[in-house]
Amino acid sequence: MRLAPRSRLFSTLVLVALPLPALAHDFWVEAAPATADAGALVRLHLRVGEAYVGEPVTRKAERIERFALVTADGDVAIPGQEGADPAGLLRPTDPGLHLVVYRSRRTSIELPADKFEAYLREEGLDAVIAARKAAGTSGAPGREVYSRCAKSMFRTRGPAAAGPRGPEPRFDHLTGLRLELIPDADPTTFAGRGTLPLRLVLDGAALRDALVVARPKADPEAARRARTDAEGRVTLDLDRPGPWLVTSVHMLAAPKETGADWESLWASLTFEVPAPGGTR
Protein backbone atom coordinates (compact mmCIF):
# COMPACT_ATOMS: atom_id res chain seq x y z
CA MET A 1 0.00 0.00 0.00
CA ARG A 2 1.14 3.56 -0.68
CA LEU A 3 0.67 6.64 1.47
CA ALA A 4 0.15 10.21 0.38
CA PRO A 5 2.70 12.85 1.49
CA ARG A 6 2.62 13.65 5.19
CA SER A 7 0.11 16.37 5.97
CA ARG A 8 0.49 19.25 8.40
CA LEU A 9 0.00 18.18 12.04
CA PHE A 10 -2.19 20.25 14.30
CA SER A 11 -1.42 21.23 17.86
CA THR A 12 -3.73 19.40 20.24
CA LEU A 13 -4.65 18.60 23.81
CA VAL A 14 -2.13 18.18 26.58
CA LEU A 15 -1.81 14.77 28.19
CA VAL A 16 -4.67 14.05 30.55
CA ALA A 17 -3.47 13.15 34.04
CA LEU A 18 -4.70 9.67 34.85
CA PRO A 19 -5.61 8.66 38.41
CA LEU A 20 -4.17 5.48 39.84
CA PRO A 21 -4.53 2.67 39.21
CA ALA A 22 -3.97 3.62 35.58
CA LEU A 23 -3.13 0.05 34.61
CA ALA A 24 -6.67 -1.08 35.52
CA HIS A 25 -7.98 0.87 32.51
CA ASP A 26 -8.37 -0.38 28.97
CA PHE A 27 -6.26 1.20 26.24
CA TRP A 28 -7.16 1.32 22.57
CA VAL A 29 -6.46 2.91 19.20
CA GLU A 30 -9.44 4.70 17.65
CA ALA A 31 -9.39 5.41 13.91
CA ALA A 32 -11.50 8.40 12.91
CA PRO A 33 -13.25 7.91 10.65
CA ALA A 34 -13.38 4.10 10.73
CA THR A 35 -14.49 4.17 7.10
CA ALA A 36 -12.96 6.83 4.87
CA ASP A 37 -12.56 7.63 1.20
CA ALA A 38 -9.21 6.62 -0.27
CA GLY A 39 -6.89 9.59 0.05
CA ALA A 40 -8.79 11.09 2.99
CA LEU A 41 -7.09 11.89 6.27
CA VAL A 42 -7.53 9.28 9.03
CA ARG A 43 -6.77 10.38 12.58
CA LEU A 44 -5.45 7.78 15.00
CA HIS A 45 -6.37 8.56 18.60
CA LEU A 46 -5.01 6.75 21.63
CA ARG A 47 -7.57 6.31 24.39
CA VAL A 48 -7.50 5.01 27.96
CA GLY A 49 -10.54 4.42 30.14
CA GLU A 50 -13.19 2.00 31.27
CA ALA A 51 -16.26 0.51 29.57
CA TYR A 52 -15.31 2.10 26.22
CA VAL A 53 -15.35 5.61 27.69
CA GLY A 54 -11.88 7.00 27.21
CA GLU A 55 -9.67 10.00 27.78
CA PRO A 56 -7.11 11.10 25.19
CA VAL A 57 -3.51 9.94 25.48
CA THR A 58 -1.12 12.17 23.61
CA ARG A 59 1.84 10.94 21.61
CA LYS A 60 4.94 10.37 23.74
CA ALA A 61 7.92 8.91 21.89
CA GLU A 62 9.46 7.57 25.10
CA ARG A 63 6.43 5.33 25.62
CA ILE A 64 6.19 3.96 22.10
CA GLU A 65 7.93 0.74 21.11
CA ARG A 66 5.96 0.31 17.88
CA PHE A 67 3.25 2.39 16.21
CA ALA A 68 2.73 1.29 12.63
CA LEU A 69 0.47 0.59 9.71
CA VAL A 70 0.88 -3.12 8.99
CA THR A 71 1.05 -4.01 5.31
CA ALA A 72 1.67 -7.29 3.51
CA ASP A 73 5.17 -5.97 2.81
CA GLY A 74 5.95 -4.92 6.40
CA ASP A 75 5.44 -2.03 8.79
CA VAL A 76 5.02 1.60 7.78
CA ALA A 77 5.79 3.86 10.75
CA ILE A 78 2.91 6.19 11.60
CA PRO A 79 3.93 9.86 11.68
CA GLY A 80 2.77 12.16 14.42
CA GLN A 81 3.65 15.20 16.48
CA GLU A 82 5.06 14.82 19.98
CA GLY A 83 2.47 15.70 22.60
CA ALA A 84 -0.41 15.65 20.10
CA ASP A 85 -3.83 14.07 19.98
CA PRO A 86 -4.44 12.49 17.53
CA ALA A 87 -1.21 10.61 18.09
CA GLY A 88 -0.90 9.70 14.42
CA LEU A 89 -2.18 10.73 11.01
CA LEU A 90 -2.52 8.62 7.86
CA ARG A 91 -3.74 9.32 4.35
CA PRO A 92 -4.05 5.88 2.68
CA THR A 93 -4.41 6.25 -1.08
CA ASP A 94 -5.70 2.74 -1.79
CA PRO A 95 -9.11 1.31 -0.86
CA GLY A 96 -9.46 -1.73 1.36
CA LEU A 97 -8.67 -2.97 4.84
CA HIS A 98 -5.97 -1.30 6.93
CA LEU A 99 -4.46 -2.56 10.17
CA VAL A 100 -2.73 -0.39 12.78
CA VAL A 101 -0.72 -1.68 15.76
CA TYR A 102 0.54 0.08 18.86
CA ARG A 103 3.00 -1.46 21.31
CA SER A 104 4.02 0.47 24.42
CA ARG A 105 7.11 0.16 26.54
CA ARG A 106 6.82 -1.20 30.06
CA THR A 107 5.56 0.99 32.91
CA SER A 108 6.03 0.14 36.59
CA ILE A 109 3.37 0.53 39.24
CA GLU A 110 2.70 -0.68 42.79
CA LEU A 111 -0.79 -1.04 44.22
CA PRO A 112 -2.00 -1.72 47.76
CA ALA A 113 -3.01 -5.33 48.28
CA ASP A 114 -6.76 -4.67 48.35
CA LYS A 115 -6.73 -2.66 45.13
CA PHE A 116 -4.46 -5.16 43.41
CA GLU A 117 -6.69 -8.09 44.36
CA ALA A 118 -9.79 -6.19 43.19
CA TYR A 119 -8.12 -5.45 39.88
CA LEU A 120 -7.19 -9.11 39.43
CA ARG A 121 -10.79 -10.16 40.05
CA GLU A 122 -12.16 -7.54 37.65
CA GLU A 123 -9.89 -8.67 34.84
CA GLY A 124 -10.56 -12.38 35.40
CA LEU A 125 -6.97 -13.13 36.43
CA ASP A 126 -7.97 -16.02 38.67
CA ALA A 127 -4.67 -17.87 38.25
CA VAL A 128 -2.73 -14.93 39.70
CA ILE A 129 -5.15 -14.68 42.63
CA ALA A 130 -4.61 -18.38 43.30
CA ALA A 131 -0.82 -18.08 42.97
CA ARG A 132 -0.68 -15.20 45.45
CA LYS A 133 -2.86 -17.14 47.87
CA ALA A 134 -0.70 -20.26 47.57
CA ALA A 135 2.43 -18.19 48.20
CA GLY A 136 0.85 -16.44 51.18
CA THR A 137 1.21 -13.03 49.52
CA SER A 138 -2.44 -12.09 49.04
CA GLY A 139 -1.95 -9.31 51.57
CA ALA A 140 1.19 -7.96 49.91
CA PRO A 141 1.20 -4.97 47.54
CA GLY A 142 1.07 -5.73 43.85
CA ARG A 143 4.38 -4.78 42.18
CA GLU A 144 3.85 -4.86 38.46
CA VAL A 145 5.09 -3.77 35.06
CA TYR A 146 2.50 -3.43 32.32
CA SER A 147 2.43 -2.70 28.59
CA ARG A 148 -0.12 -2.25 25.83
CA CYS A 149 -0.72 -4.37 22.72
CA ALA A 150 -3.37 -2.49 20.73
CA LYS A 151 -4.76 -3.03 17.23
CA SER A 152 -7.28 -1.17 15.11
CA MET A 153 -8.89 -2.11 11.80
CA PHE A 154 -10.36 0.47 9.44
CA ARG A 155 -11.37 0.66 5.79
CA THR A 156 -11.03 3.05 2.90
CA ARG A 157 -13.28 3.00 -0.16
CA GLY A 158 -13.24 4.36 -3.70
CA PRO A 159 -11.04 3.93 -6.76
CA ALA A 160 -7.43 2.95 -6.28
CA ALA A 161 -4.75 5.50 -7.05
CA ALA A 162 -2.84 5.09 -10.30
CA GLY A 163 0.25 2.93 -10.24
CA PRO A 164 1.23 -0.42 -8.72
CA ARG A 165 -0.47 -1.51 -5.52
CA GLY A 166 0.78 -4.02 -3.00
CA PRO A 167 -1.48 -6.65 -1.44
CA GLU A 168 -3.43 -5.57 1.65
CA PRO A 169 -2.98 -7.49 4.91
CA ARG A 170 -5.61 -10.06 5.79
CA PHE A 171 -7.90 -9.44 8.75
CA ASP A 172 -6.33 -12.46 10.47
CA HIS A 173 -2.76 -11.28 9.91
CA LEU A 174 -0.50 -12.13 12.86
CA THR A 175 1.30 -8.85 13.61
CA GLY A 176 3.77 -10.05 16.22
CA LEU A 177 2.35 -8.25 19.25
CA ARG A 178 3.16 -10.14 22.45
CA LEU A 179 -0.53 -10.54 23.32
CA GLU A 180 -2.75 -10.38 20.27
CA LEU A 181 -6.45 -10.69 19.46
CA ILE A 182 -6.87 -12.12 15.97
CA PRO A 183 -10.30 -12.24 14.28
CA ASP A 184 -11.00 -15.32 12.16
CA ALA A 185 -13.66 -13.39 10.20
CA ASP A 186 -13.63 -9.79 9.02
CA PRO A 187 -16.00 -7.79 11.27
CA THR A 188 -15.69 -4.71 9.03
CA THR A 189 -17.69 -6.52 6.34
CA PHE A 190 -20.54 -7.82 8.52
CA ALA A 191 -24.01 -6.63 7.51
CA GLY A 192 -24.91 -5.21 10.91
CA ARG A 193 -24.82 -8.52 12.77
CA GLY A 194 -22.47 -11.44 12.91
CA THR A 195 -20.76 -14.05 15.01
CA LEU A 196 -17.07 -13.24 15.36
CA PRO A 197 -14.61 -16.05 16.05
CA LEU A 198 -11.39 -14.79 17.64
CA ARG A 199 -8.07 -16.23 18.68
CA LEU A 200 -5.90 -14.95 21.52
CA VAL A 201 -2.18 -15.66 21.29
CA LEU A 202 0.72 -15.00 23.64
CA ASP A 203 4.06 -14.73 21.84
CA GLY A 204 2.40 -16.45 18.88
CA ALA A 205 1.03 -19.43 20.85
CA ALA A 206 -2.60 -20.06 21.80
CA LEU A 207 -3.57 -18.74 25.24
CA ARG A 208 -6.22 -20.78 27.01
CA ASP A 209 -8.67 -19.84 29.78
CA ALA A 210 -8.24 -16.09 29.25
CA LEU A 211 -11.15 -13.69 29.66
CA VAL A 212 -12.10 -11.80 26.48
CA VAL A 213 -14.54 -8.88 26.68
CA ALA A 214 -16.30 -7.14 23.76
CA ARG A 215 -18.23 -3.87 24.08
CA PRO A 216 -20.30 -1.95 21.54
CA LYS A 217 -19.77 1.79 21.77
CA ALA A 218 -23.51 2.36 21.45
CA ASP A 219 -24.10 0.44 24.70
CA PRO A 220 -20.82 -0.18 26.53
CA GLU A 221 -22.50 -1.85 29.49
CA ALA A 222 -23.84 -4.58 27.20
CA ALA A 223 -20.53 -6.41 27.31
CA ARG A 224 -19.97 -9.91 25.98
CA ARG A 225 -17.61 -12.02 28.10
CA ALA A 226 -16.16 -15.42 27.33
CA ARG A 227 -13.06 -17.44 28.14
CA THR A 228 -10.79 -18.92 25.50
CA ASP A 229 -10.74 -22.66 24.94
CA ALA A 230 -7.69 -24.91 24.77
CA GLU A 231 -6.85 -23.52 21.30
CA GLY A 232 -7.16 -19.91 22.45
CA ARG A 233 -10.47 -19.47 20.63
CA VAL A 234 -13.63 -17.65 21.61
CA THR A 235 -16.79 -16.67 19.74
CA LEU A 236 -18.57 -13.34 20.27
CA ASP A 237 -22.01 -12.23 19.12
CA LEU A 238 -21.81 -8.81 17.49
CA ASP A 239 -25.49 -7.96 17.51
CA ARG A 240 -25.39 -4.34 16.38
CA PRO A 241 -23.53 -2.08 13.95
CA GLY A 242 -21.07 0.59 14.97
CA PRO A 243 -17.70 0.69 16.78
CA TRP A 244 -16.63 -2.23 18.96
CA LEU A 245 -13.81 -2.69 21.46
CA VAL A 246 -12.47 -6.16 22.30
CA THR A 247 -10.01 -6.54 25.18
CA SER A 248 -8.09 -9.15 27.13
CA VAL A 249 -5.45 -9.04 29.87
CA HIS A 250 -2.81 -11.62 30.70
CA MET A 251 -0.43 -11.62 33.65
CA LEU A 252 2.72 -13.65 34.14
CA ALA A 253 5.80 -13.62 36.34
CA ALA A 254 7.87 -10.51 35.64
CA PRO A 255 11.46 -10.74 34.41
CA LYS A 256 13.90 -10.34 37.29
CA GLU A 257 15.49 -7.22 35.83
CA THR A 258 12.19 -5.30 36.08
CA GLY A 259 12.20 -5.44 39.90
CA ALA A 260 8.50 -6.35 39.79
CA ASP A 261 6.65 -9.51 40.77
CA TRP A 262 4.22 -9.53 37.86
CA GLU A 263 4.03 -8.42 34.26
CA SER A 264 0.68 -7.73 32.62
CA LEU A 265 -0.03 -7.44 28.90
CA TRP A 266 -3.12 -5.56 27.76
CA ALA A 267 -4.51 -6.47 24.34
CA SER A 268 -7.20 -4.55 22.50
CA LEU A 269 -8.82 -4.60 19.07
CA THR A 270 -11.14 -1.94 17.64
CA PHE A 271 -13.22 -2.01 14.47
CA GLU A 272 -16.56 -0.80 13.13
CA VAL A 273 -19.33 -3.18 12.11
CA PRO A 274 -21.23 -1.66 9.13
CA ALA A 275 -24.94 -1.00 9.25
CA PRO A 276 -27.15 -3.29 7.11
CA GLY A 277 -26.83 -2.17 3.52
CA GLY A 278 -23.71 -0.13 4.31
CA THR A 279 -21.13 0.33 1.61
CA ARG A 280 -17.74 -1.29 1.90
C-alpha positions as CSV (number, residue, x, y, z in Angstrom):
1,M,0.0,0.0,0.0
2,R,1.1,3.6,-0.7
3,L,0.7,6.6,1.5
4,A,0.1,10.2,0.4
5,P,2.7,12.9,1.5
6,R,2.6,13.7,5.2
7,S,0.1,16.4,6.0
8,R,0.5,19.3,8.4
9,L,0.0,18.2,12.0
10,F,-2.2,20.2,14.3
11,S,-1.4,21.2,17.9
12,T,-3.7,19.4,20.2
13,L,-4.6,18.6,23.8
14,V,-2.1,18.2,26.6
15,L,-1.8,14.8,28.2
16,V,-4.7,14.1,30.6
17,A,-3.5,13.2,34.0
18,L,-4.7,9.7,34.9
19,P,-5.6,8.7,38.4
20,L,-4.2,5.5,39.8
21,P,-4.5,2.7,39.2
22,A,-4.0,3.6,35.6
23,L,-3.1,0.0,34.6
24,A,-6.7,-1.1,35.5
25,H,-8.0,0.9,32.5
26,D,-8.4,-0.4,29.0
27,F,-6.3,1.2,26.2
28,W,-7.2,1.3,22.6
29,V,-6.5,2.9,19.2
30,E,-9.4,4.7,17.7
31,A,-9.4,5.4,13.9
32,A,-11.5,8.4,12.9
33,P,-13.3,7.9,10.7
34,A,-13.4,4.1,10.7
35,T,-14.5,4.2,7.1
36,A,-13.0,6.8,4.9
37,D,-12.6,7.6,1.2
38,A,-9.2,6.6,-0.3
39,G,-6.9,9.6,0.0
40,A,-8.8,11.1,3.0
41,L,-7.1,11.9,6.3
42,V,-7.5,9.3,9.0
43,R,-6.8,10.4,12.6
44,L,-5.5,7.8,15.0
45,H,-6.4,8.6,18.6
46,L,-5.0,6.7,21.6
47,R,-7.6,6.3,24.4
48,V,-7.5,5.0,28.0
49,G,-10.5,4.4,30.1
50,E,-13.2,2.0,31.3
51,A,-16.3,0.5,29.6
52,Y,-15.3,2.1,26.2
53,V,-15.4,5.6,27.7
54,G,-11.9,7.0,27.2
55,E,-9.7,10.0,27.8
56,P,-7.1,11.1,25.2
57,V,-3.5,9.9,25.5
58,T,-1.1,12.2,23.6
59,R,1.8,10.9,21.6
60,K,4.9,10.4,23.7
61,A,7.9,8.9,21.9
62,E,9.5,7.6,25.1
63,R,6.4,5.3,25.6
64,I,6.2,4.0,22.1
65,E,7.9,0.7,21.1
66,R,6.0,0.3,17.9
67,F,3.3,2.4,16.2
68,A,2.7,1.3,12.6
69,L,0.5,0.6,9.7
70,V,0.9,-3.1,9.0
71,T,1.1,-4.0,5.3
72,A,1.7,-7.3,3.5
73,D,5.2,-6.0,2.8
74,G,5.9,-4.9,6.4
75,D,5.4,-2.0,8.8
76,V,5.0,1.6,7.8
77,A,5.8,3.9,10.7
78,I,2.9,6.2,11.6
79,P,3.9,9.9,11.7
80,G,2.8,12.2,14.4
81,Q,3.7,15.2,16.5
82,E,5.1,14.8,20.0
83,G,2.5,15.7,22.6
84,A,-0.4,15.6,20.1
85,D,-3.8,14.1,20.0
86,P,-4.4,12.5,17.5
87,A,-1.2,10.6,18.1
88,G,-0.9,9.7,14.4
89,L,-2.2,10.7,11.0
90,L,-2.5,8.6,7.9
91,R,-3.7,9.3,4.4
92,P,-4.1,5.9,2.7
93,T,-4.4,6.3,-1.1
94,D,-5.7,2.7,-1.8
95,P,-9.1,1.3,-0.9
96,G,-9.5,-1.7,1.4
97,L,-8.7,-3.0,4.8
98,H,-6.0,-1.3,6.9
99,L,-4.5,-2.6,10.2
100,V,-2.7,-0.4,12.8
101,V,-0.7,-1.7,15.8
102,Y,0.5,0.1,18.9
103,R,3.0,-1.5,21.3
104,S,4.0,0.5,24.4
105,R,7.1,0.2,26.5
106,R,6.8,-1.2,30.1
107,T,5.6,1.0,32.9
108,S,6.0,0.1,36.6
109,I,3.4,0.5,39.2
110,E,2.7,-0.7,42.8
111,L,-0.8,-1.0,44.2
112,P,-2.0,-1.7,47.8
113,A,-3.0,-5.3,48.3
114,D,-6.8,-4.7,48.3
115,K,-6.7,-2.7,45.1
116,F,-4.5,-5.2,43.4
117,E,-6.7,-8.1,44.4
118,A,-9.8,-6.2,43.2
119,Y,-8.1,-5.4,39.9
120,L,-7.2,-9.1,39.4
121,R,-10.8,-10.2,40.0
122,E,-12.2,-7.5,37.7
123,E,-9.9,-8.7,34.8
124,G,-10.6,-12.4,35.4
125,L,-7.0,-13.1,36.4
126,D,-8.0,-16.0,38.7
127,A,-4.7,-17.9,38.2
128,V,-2.7,-14.9,39.7
129,I,-5.1,-14.7,42.6
130,A,-4.6,-18.4,43.3
131,A,-0.8,-18.1,43.0
132,R,-0.7,-15.2,45.5
133,K,-2.9,-17.1,47.9
134,A,-0.7,-20.3,47.6
135,A,2.4,-18.2,48.2
136,G,0.8,-16.4,51.2
137,T,1.2,-13.0,49.5
138,S,-2.4,-12.1,49.0
139,G,-2.0,-9.3,51.6
140,A,1.2,-8.0,49.9
141,P,1.2,-5.0,47.5
142,G,1.1,-5.7,43.9
143,R,4.4,-4.8,42.2
144,E,3.8,-4.9,38.5
145,V,5.1,-3.8,35.1
146,Y,2.5,-3.4,32.3
147,S,2.4,-2.7,28.6
148,R,-0.1,-2.2,25.8
149,C,-0.7,-4.4,22.7
150,A,-3.4,-2.5,20.7
151,K,-4.8,-3.0,17.2
152,S,-7.3,-1.2,15.1
153,M,-8.9,-2.1,11.8
154,F,-10.4,0.5,9.4
155,R,-11.4,0.7,5.8
156,T,-11.0,3.0,2.9
157,R,-13.3,3.0,-0.2
158,G,-13.2,4.4,-3.7
159,P,-11.0,3.9,-6.8
160,A,-7.4,3.0,-6.3
161,A,-4.8,5.5,-7.1
162,A,-2.8,5.1,-10.3
163,G,0.3,2.9,-10.2
164,P,1.2,-0.4,-8.7
165,R,-0.5,-1.5,-5.5
166,G,0.8,-4.0,-3.0
167,P,-1.5,-6.6,-1.4
168,E,-3.4,-5.6,1.6
169,P,-3.0,-7.5,4.9
170,R,-5.6,-10.1,5.8
171,F,-7.9,-9.4,8.8
172,D,-6.3,-12.5,10.5
173,H,-2.8,-11.3,9.9
174,L,-0.5,-12.1,12.9
175,T,1.3,-8.9,13.6
176,G,3.8,-10.1,16.2
177,L,2.4,-8.2,19.2
178,R,3.2,-10.1,22.4
179,L,-0.5,-10.5,23.3
180,E,-2.8,-10.4,20.3
181,L,-6.5,-10.7,19.5
182,I,-6.9,-12.1,16.0
183,P,-10.3,-12.2,14.3
184,D,-11.0,-15.3,12.2
185,A,-13.7,-13.4,10.2
186,D,-13.6,-9.8,9.0
187,P,-16.0,-7.8,11.3
188,T,-15.7,-4.7,9.0
189,T,-17.7,-6.5,6.3
190,F,-20.5,-7.8,8.5
191,A,-24.0,-6.6,7.5
192,G,-24.9,-5.2,10.9
193,R,-24.8,-8.5,12.8
194,G,-22.5,-11.4,12.9
195,T,-20.8,-14.0,15.0
196,L,-17.1,-13.2,15.4
197,P,-14.6,-16.0,16.1
198,L,-11.4,-14.8,17.6
199,R,-8.1,-16.2,18.7
200,L,-5.9,-15.0,21.5
201,V,-2.2,-15.7,21.3
202,L,0.7,-15.0,23.6
203,D,4.1,-14.7,21.8
204,G,2.4,-16.4,18.9
205,A,1.0,-19.4,20.9
206,A,-2.6,-20.1,21.8
207,L,-3.6,-18.7,25.2
208,R,-6.2,-20.8,27.0
209,D,-8.7,-19.8,29.8
210,A,-8.2,-16.1,29.3
211,L,-11.2,-13.7,29.7
212,V,-12.1,-11.8,26.5
213,V,-14.5,-8.9,26.7
214,A,-16.3,-7.1,23.8
215,R,-18.2,-3.9,24.1
216,P,-20.3,-1.9,21.5
217,K,-19.8,1.8,21.8
218,A,-23.5,2.4,21.5
219,D,-24.1,0.4,24.7
220,P,-20.8,-0.2,26.5
221,E,-22.5,-1.9,29.5
222,A,-23.8,-4.6,27.2
223,A,-20.5,-6.4,27.3
224,R,-20.0,-9.9,26.0
225,R,-17.6,-12.0,28.1
226,A,-16.2,-15.4,27.3
227,R,-13.1,-17.4,28.1
228,T,-10.8,-18.9,25.5
229,D,-10.7,-22.7,24.9
230,A,-7.7,-24.9,24.8
231,E,-6.9,-23.5,21.3
232,G,-7.2,-19.9,22.5
233,R,-10.5,-19.5,20.6
234,V,-13.6,-17.7,21.6
235,T,-16.8,-16.7,19.7
236,L,-18.6,-13.3,20.3
237,D,-22.0,-12.2,19.1
238,L,-21.8,-8.8,17.5
239,D,-25.5,-8.0,17.5
240,R,-25.4,-4.3,16.4
241,P,-23.5,-2.1,14.0
242,G,-21.1,0.6,15.0
243,P,-17.7,0.7,16.8
244,W,-16.6,-2.2,19.0
245,L,-13.8,-2.7,21.5
246,V,-12.5,-6.2,22.3
247,T,-10.0,-6.5,25.2
248,S,-8.1,-9.1,27.1
249,V,-5.5,-9.0,29.9
250,H,-2.8,-11.6,30.7
251,M,-0.4,-11.6,33.6
252,L,2.7,-13.7,34.1
253,A,5.8,-13.6,36.3
254,A,7.9,-10.5,35.6
255,P,11.5,-10.7,34.4
256,K,13.9,-10.3,37.3
257,E,15.5,-7.2,35.8
258,T,12.2,-5.3,36.1
259,G,12.2,-5.4,39.9
260,A,8.5,-6.4,39.8
261,D,6.7,-9.5,40.8
262,W,4.2,-9.5,37.9
263,E,4.0,-8.4,34.3
264,S,0.7,-7.7,32.6
265,L,0.0,-7.4,28.9
266,W,-3.1,-5.6,27.8
267,A,-4.5,-6.5,24.3
268,S,-7.2,-4.6,22.5
269,L,-8.8,-4.6,19.1
270,T,-11.1,-1.9,17.6
271,F,-13.2,-2.0,14.5
272,E,-16.6,-0.8,13.1
273,V,-19.3,-3.2,12.1
274,P,-21.2,-1.7,9.1
275,A,-24.9,-1.0,9.2
276,P,-27.1,-3.3,7.1
277,G,-26.8,-2.2,3.5
278,G,-23.7,-0.1,4.3
279,T,-21.1,0.3,1.6
280,R,-17.7,-1.3,1.9
